[in-house]
């Protein structure tokens, strides 16, 4: 639903008539818009995010972070106002192509920002490639998006699944964990994050006893937790997110395993979920490209602005939305707001170096961020910084040949 053209889900007839009158006037002798006038028209940004379901809070924080950056840094967009169109993708891959086509073909957006769910993201990537629509992925880490499916018009302001989990393999081995079990949802993100961890862990010399999984978004974990207890590993590596992560952490603690088998994971296990997980999350260690207490000027400023605007504590999802807007600003800044200069926009975005709340972010040839990955531990209701698990980690972009 467009924020400026639609009202209550219906086309605003008065605005439509005013727009039509302008077209008639042009045909009656007025000059067609010059490039400068066209350039001053709003840039239409489509948000395709989960606004309901398991990942609803994640989608909202991405949206909030993007809008906050745009509001606080309007000058960096070189005079281009932004108009937003929202589509709730509901984390459903089966409707993703239709939703993306709606934004591109019907709403005629200039740029799409989305999404959280990796399966939905892959459908978005295909449409973006076919239509050459600019796409910024503010969360979904599916490796193929900046791997075999890479394209000049596709960027991430987030991470790849490989990037955030591979460093954890060495971390766990260095902490004396030799025999581990993995557990996740059986879908693209879960599979890839576990495989990345295993690549790092087995290379270091560790052994994976068993890989446990259940279909997304099921949250009946009891049978798998019982299996973990029977295997008695040195530790468990897990990937879940959103409501599923809350349920898993609480079930794991209820079974008493948090006292005997340390729990590690991708940072999404505890990001955006700590308030609901409460004390059950204490001591969980994760790797991610952000920590709540990073003591940098950009992070302090971001957290203060986000809290003031939304009343909530900022997290990595909000940061990824914030950085998606910063990346867009880099493209518009290089062309003085001229979005039609696509080659220059893309080149500027590829060359961007963002002073992000997470630290310095650069981009590789596939449009994936090059960034530090942090080891964090849950303490006092926060994902607190422990150490740098990997500096300037660059996803290998395996299979990327289009850029």
Buried (B, 14 or more C-beta within 10 A) or exposed (E): BBBBBBBEEEEBEEEEEEEEEEEEEEEEEEEEEEEEEEBEEBBBBBBBBBBEBBBBBBBBBBBBBBBBBBEBEBEBBBEBEBBBBBBBBBBBBEBBBEBBBBBBEEBEBBBBBBBBBBBBBBBBBBBBBEBEBBBBBBBBBBBBBBBBBBBBBBBBBBBBBBBBBBBBBBBBBEEEBBEBBBBBBEBBBBBBBBBBBBBBBEEBEBEBBBBBBBEBBEBEBEEBBEEBBEBEBBBBBBBBBBBBBBBBBBBBBEBEBBEEBBBBBBBBBBBBBBEBBEEBBBEBBBBBBBBBBBEBEBBEEBBEBBEEBBEBBBBBBBBBBBBBBBBBBBBBBBBEBBBEBBEBBBBBBBEBEBEBBBBBBBBBBBBBBBBBBBBBBBBEBBBBBBEBBBEEBBBBBEBBEBB
